[in-house]
């Protein structure tokens, strides 16, 4: 038996404080993969005799994607480090890291599909799968709506 009789629900919730950052880490990995694929593709894809990565609009999209990935990575690292140190009161940071990183993964993979153009929506390139993989990280271990409930309760406690 784990814990005291009657404490199972609280134990399960505390366990989620340690597992949610792992979903955030998965989301960061998906987002990084999509970013890497988008960078490579935009450098290789030519329109009007030059790589589409030469276009400022594309450059801005890539910069925005990279900035979001790095912010998500740092939040996940923070949550994981705090859990590893055995800190208490991890509800907010664990939920925030999962929620933020999975939202970033969805945004970055969607932008990657956009940068690939029509080809990005086909199975010829990995970004369409990455977009589907990103979506599930917003759903399991508690939907991102539930993560926002967890965060707000932690803030208002």
TABELCOR-V559239 format. One record per helix or strand of 2 or more residues. SS is the DSSP state (H for helix, E for strand). FROM is the first residue (numbers start at 1). LEN is the number of residues. If there is no record, write none. Layout:
ss: {SS/SS}
from: {FROM/FROM}
len: {LEN/LEN}
//
This chain:
ss: {H/E/E/H/H/H/H/H}
from: {8/46/50/52/56/91/127/144}
len: {37/2/2/3/29/31/11/13}
//
